[in-house]
Amino acid sequence: MHQSAAPCQPQQPVLLCPATVTDPSLFGGVLSVLSYQDLIAVGLLVDEHTKQRLQAAVINKLRTAVAQALEDGETESATAVAQVRVHVRQVDSMPPYWSARNLTLRHADGLSTFCFDASHLGLEELLTDLTCVDQPSVSEVLTIDLRTGRFDR
């Protein structure tokens, strides 16, 4: 008579030494044992974590830049800015990218400030990095809600 095999126990999480994932030579060893599908899953997970961190950095920079612009009177309205729209730029045959050079600020009172340039605040570099994990199409606009931190396309 055939006995059924014992049920498989769920795999326990494996704790790795931080150097295993921060030292490229050690991390390569970890990656070398993963299947193709596992490598894709790890890549997607890394991209998602990168995107979340970049979005947090972008929103922090924007909140600071917008507060300063309001204080300096550089906006169409003195009311708080509720949303920032980030427009795409494309230079020559390069792929489109999110740009801090031509932002639109939407104030809580419904007025908008057009062509707000925040490239001098370090935002351009963050948006370029965000483009690497969140590639826009030519005509897309990224809307960032400064109250909730939500990013919408």
N, C-alpha and C positions, 0 to 999 in steps of 0.2 A: 504494500500500500504506500502511496506517495504522500509524504508529509509536505505541507506548504512551508515555504521558507519563513523565517521570522520576519516580521515587518521591519523595514528599514527605519532606523532612528533618524530624526531630523538632524541635519548637520549643525554642529555647534559653530558659532562664529569664531573665526580665528583672529586672535589679536596679534597685530604685527608691531614690531618695533618701529617707531616713527622713521628711523633712518631707512627702513625698507622701502618706504614710499617717497622719501625726500632725496635720497641719494640715487642718481640716475643709474649707476652701475648695479646697485642692489635691486632697484625697481625693475630693471631689465630682466633679472632672474625671475622675479615674480610674474612678469608678463609672459615670459617664455613658456610657462606651463599652462597658460590659458588657451582655450579653444578660440577659433575665429569669432564665434558668436559672443563669447565672453569678452574678447577684446573690444568688440563693437559696443557692448553694454558698458564696459568701463569707460570707453571714449565718450559715450553719451552722458554718462554720469559726471565725468570731469567737465564736459561742456556745460551741463546744467548748473553745476556748482560755480563754475567760472562766470556764467551769465548772471546768476543771483548776486555774486559779490560785486561784479561790475555795475549792475543796476543799483545796488545799495550805494556804491561810490558816486555814481552819476547823480542820484537823487540828492545826496548830501551836498555835492558841489553846486547843483542847481538851486537848492534852497538857500545856500549862502550867497550865490551870485544874484538871485532875484531879490533877496532881502537888501543887499547892498544897492542894487539898481533902484529899488523903491525909495530907499533912504536918500540916494543922490538925485532923485527926481528924473531919472532917465526913462520913465515909463509913461504911457498914455493916461494912466489912472494911478491914484495913490492907494487904491484898495488892494488887498492881498491878491497874489497871483494864485489861481486855482490849478491851472494846467499849463504845461509847456509842450509845444509841438516842435518836434525835431524833424527837420526836412533832410532829404537825401541830396547828396552832391555826387557828381560824377565828372571826373577829369579825363579827357581823351578817351582811350579805350579801357581804362581801369574800371573795375567793378564799382557799382554804387556803394556809398558808405554814409553812415549817419554823421552829420556835421553840426558843430556848435556855432558856425558862422551865420546861420540864418534861422534863428529860433523865433517862434511866435509865442508870446505870453498871453494867456487868457486870464483876465482878472475876474474876481468874484462878482463884480458889478456888470459883467458881460462885455466890457470893452476889451480890445486886444491891442497889444503892442507888437508891431510887426518888425521884422528884421533886427531882432535883438542879437548881438554878437557876443558870445561868451567864450570864444576860442582862446582868449588870453588868460583864462582862469584854470588851465589844465584840463578843461572839459573835452577839448578836441582829442587828446590822447586817449581818454577813457572811452569816448564814443568810437574811436577807431578800433580799440580793443573789443568793444561790444560788437562791432560789425563782424569780427572774426567768428563769433559764436551765435550771432543773430543777423544774418545777411539780409539786407533789405533789397527790394526790387526798385527799379528806377523811379517810380512815382509814389512810393510809400511815404507815409508820415507816421512818426512814432509819437503818440500822445502820452505824456507822463503826468499823472495826477499828483500834485505836490502834497495834497492832504492825505491821500491813502497810500501813496507810493506805488500805485498800479501803473504798469506799462501796457499800452494797447496799440495795436497796429491796425 
